[in-house]
Amino acid sequence: MIGKIVMIIGLLGVLLGAAVLLISLLLPVVTDGRTSWDEALLGIIPGAFVLTISFIIFVAGLIVVLVQRKKKRQLQPSQVVSQP
């Protein structure tokens, strides 16, 4: 359960970081130079930072979920049907 929560938080962070990064990268192009690249860096750097950290959190949550799933399968009795 905790792995899914961590994974969802990481995914939301990835989406947020990607949105901030994309908007900040497009800002100088869309505004026809009214926004300089120096001003856009105020959004690019934090967006890239949030994207990177959130991706790491997402991967950690995914690993926890996969490990829990593997443990759960190992604890179940094998349902091998023997043939006569």
C-alpha positions as CSV (number, residue, x, y, z in Angstrom):
1,M,0.0,0.0,0.0
2,I,2.8,2.4,0.9
3,G,4.5,1.7,-2.4
4,K,1.5,2.7,-4.4
5,I,1.2,5.9,-2.5
6,V,4.9,6.7,-3.1
7,M,4.5,5.8,-6.7
8,I,1.4,8.1,-7.2
9,I,3.2,11.0,-5.4
10,G,6.2,10.5,-7.7
11,L,4.0,10.4,-10.8
12,L,2.2,13.6,-9.8
13,G,5.6,15.3,-9.2
14,V,6.8,14.1,-12.6
15,L,3.8,15.6,-14.3
16,L,4.2,18.9,-12.4
17,G,7.9,19.1,-13.1
18,A,7.4,18.3,-16.8
19,A,4.7,20.9,-17.1
20,V,6.8,23.6,-15.5
21,L,9.8,22.7,-17.5
22,L,7.9,22.6,-20.8
23,I,6.1,25.9,-20.2
24,S,9.4,27.6,-19.1
25,L,11.1,26.3,-22.2
26,L,8.4,27.5,-24.5
27,L,8.0,30.9,-22.9
28,P,10.7,32.8,-24.8
29,V,9.6,31.3,-28.1
30,V,5.9,31.9,-27.7
31,T,6.3,35.5,-26.4
32,D,8.5,36.5,-29.4
33,G,11.5,37.4,-27.2
34,R,9.6,39.5,-24.6
35,T,10.8,36.9,-22.1
36,S,14.5,36.3,-22.1
37,W,16.2,33.0,-21.6
38,D,17.6,34.3,-18.4
39,E,14.1,34.9,-17.1
40,A,12.9,31.5,-18.3
41,L,15.8,29.8,-16.4
42,L,13.8,30.8,-13.2
43,G,11.3,28.1,-14.2
44,I,13.6,25.7,-16.2
45,I,15.9,24.9,-13.3
46,P,13.3,24.2,-10.6
47,G,11.2,22.3,-13.2
48,A,14.1,20.1,-14.1
49,F,14.9,19.6,-10.4
50,V,11.4,18.6,-9.5
51,L,11.2,16.3,-12.5
52,T,14.4,14.5,-11.6
53,I,13.6,14.1,-7.9
54,S,10.0,13.0,-8.6
55,F,11.2,10.5,-11.1
56,I,13.5,8.9,-8.5
57,I,10.6,8.8,-6.0
58,F,8.4,7.2,-8.7
59,V,11.0,4.5,-9.5
60,A,11.5,3.8,-5.7
61,G,7.7,3.3,-5.3
62,L,7.6,1.1,-8.4
63,I,10.4,-1.1,-7.0
64,V,8.6,-1.4,-3.6
65,V,5.4,-2.4,-5.4
66,L,7.1,-5.0,-7.5
67,V,9.0,-6.5,-4.6
68,Q,5.8,-6.7,-2.6
69,R,4.0,-8.4,-5.5
70,K,6.9,-10.9,-5.9
71,K,6.8,-11.7,-2.1
72,K,3.0,-12.2,-2.3
73,R,3.4,-14.7,-5.2
74,Q,6.1,-16.6,-3.4
75,L,3.9,-17.0,-0.3
76,Q,1.0,-18.5,-2.2
77,P,1.0,-22.2,-2.6
78,S,1.9,-23.4,-6.0
79,Q,-1.2,-24.5,-7.9
80,V,0.5,-27.0,-10.2
81,V,-1.9,-29.6,-11.5
82,S,-0.4,-33.0,-11.8
83,Q,-1.4,-35.1,-14.7
84,P,-2.2,-38.8,-14.2
